[in-house]
Amino acid sequence: MLELAPLQQVADQAIAFRIVDLEALDAIVEDEVLSRFARRTLNDDEAFRRLVPTAENIARVIYEKLAPAIAERSSAELVRVDVRETGKNTFAYGAIQ
């Protein structure tokens, strides 16, 4: 799950608005995350040579890849990356945890 900011308070109601084109966001995620990690052994990736690929570390690595790419290629700011390990375990990394 990707969570993007901001939400604007208008007349005591939170109004969410699109701040990045979803196709552009999909392309960023594909370029920075999926093409690198999907269907691969994470232990073989350079990002995890010194880190065990736990859900916490996966969230951190994905955040560190996506945050600068999103900032560079859009007007959005990545707030947090959540990795859901099981139905009861979700790990977050980012500015808001």
Phi, psi and omega in degrees: 000134173251134178241121183250148178254159008252171165249141182250131176275119179227122178051048177063017176234141176281123178250116177272142177222152182285127180245358177211141177296130184296327176294322177294318178296317177302318180295320178296314180297319178299311183294316189269334187237299189297316181295337182268320190251336185296133177056037177229159174279115185297329179300336181275350182276144181304325181297335183248018177292329179248000179237139171285133183283064172283166179302322179298314181288327176297315178301317181297312182297317179297316178301314182294335175278317187281320187306308180291326180293318178294317179297322182285325188255005179204182176263009183269164175233128177285127182267314187198150170244127175253136173243119179267113181276315177218181177298337182251349184241115175232135181242138185237149174216136176152196183292326178240118182241000000 
